[in-house]
Amino acid sequence: MTQAAARDAILAVVAAIPAGRVMTYGHIALQAGLPRRARLVGKILSGLPEGSPLPWWRVVNASGAISPRGWMGHDDLQRLLLEEEGVAFSAAGRINLKLFSVTPVV
């Protein structure tokens, strides 16, 4: 798969995540036909332009937590956007993937 095709496949999967649900980087990679390429998903999402309509905030790490980005305030913004969609966080700051993931973890 070319780099452009991989990018398009990843962005299509992220675009399809419904409100109130999340997907992990790994599940996105798998669904895009790129197994074991979770880091590529993160790299592509980190390159989105400011104000992108793509629902990047619905992507979390494998433990159901928001991955630190290093951008001041964006971690808080992601949590706020998810909470506005009805996604609940535990006291430890994690999302129950069995309840909120498009592809539930068993």
Number of C-alpha atoms within 10 A of each C-alpha: 9 7 8 9 11 18 17 14 20 24 20 15 16 26 14 11 19 14 14 17 18 28 25 25 22 22 25 26 23 16 15 21 14 18 12 13 16 18 12 17 24 21 11 14 20 12 8 13 9 7 6 8 9 16 18 19 19 24 27 22 19 16 13 21 19 21 14 11 11 8 7 9 9 14 15 12 12 19 19 14 16 21 13 12 14 13 20 17 15 10 7 7 12 15 22 18 21 12 14 18 23 17 16 14 13 5
